């Protein structure tokens, strides 16, 4: 399953790499796939790439759904998901 997370673009370097903010979590991602993105834009981030520019309403609705899904997880499933995310981050800190 693929999942793209909404983020705001905080700054952009000369080589189209950007620091993005995902509700307090910052990552460096490539903007190669979204040349129209600029500082302040909302983008969907997947696997180290911004893949689409979206509006703020869409981003907030997506965050609401993600949070709702997280609340629906059993404690065991949440623990498994957190362990999986931690393992992925250990393999690729840019993810």
N, C-alpha and C positions, 0 to 999 in steps of 0.2 A: 504494500500500500504506500502510495506517495502522499506527502502532506506538505503544503506550502504555508508558511507562517507570515502574517502581516507584520511589516516593520516600517519605521520611518527612516528616511535617509538623513543622517546627521552631517556628514561631509563626504566629499568626493575628491579623490586624488587625480593627478594628471593622467594616470593610466586606466581610468574608469573603474577603479576599486573604490568601494564606499564603506564607511562605517554606518551600520544601521542599528536601530534600537527596537527591540522586541519587548516592550513593556519592562524596561530596566535591564534586559540582557543585551549586550552589544556584541556584534559580530562584524567581521570584514567579509564583504561579498563582492562579486563581480557584477558590474552593470552592463556588460557586453550585450546582453539580450534585450536590454531596455534603454536604448540610447536617449529616449525622451525623459528619463528620470533625472531629477535635480534635487538639490537639498530641500528637505521638507516634503518630498513626495512620499506617498505610501506605496510600498512594493510588496509583492508576495515573494518570499525567499524559500528556495528549495536547493539543497545540496551545494551551498556556497554561491548560488547565483540568484539574482533578482530575476524573476521570470515574467513578471507582469506589473504594470503600474495600475493601481486601483484607487478609488476615491476613499475618503476617510470613513464615510458611512459603511461602505462594504467592509473595510478593515475592521471597524468596531463590531459589526454584526458577526464577522468571522471569529473574532476574539471571544465574543459572547458564546458562540456555539462551541468553541474549543474548551472554554471553561466549563460549560454545561456538560460536555462529554467527560471531562475530568472528574466532575462531581459524581457522575453516574458509575464510575469504576468502583469495583470492590477494592478493599484494602490490598488484597493479594494481587489483583491485576495492576493496581497503581504501583505497587512495589516492583513488579515485573517490568512495567513500562519505564520506571525510573532507572532500573538497573540496565535496561537495554539502551536508554539514552546516554547513560554514563559510559557504557562500553563504546558507543559510537563516538562520543566526544573524545575518549582516550585515543581512539584510532585516528580521528581527524578533528583537531581542535577548532578548525574553521567551520565545521558543520553547524 
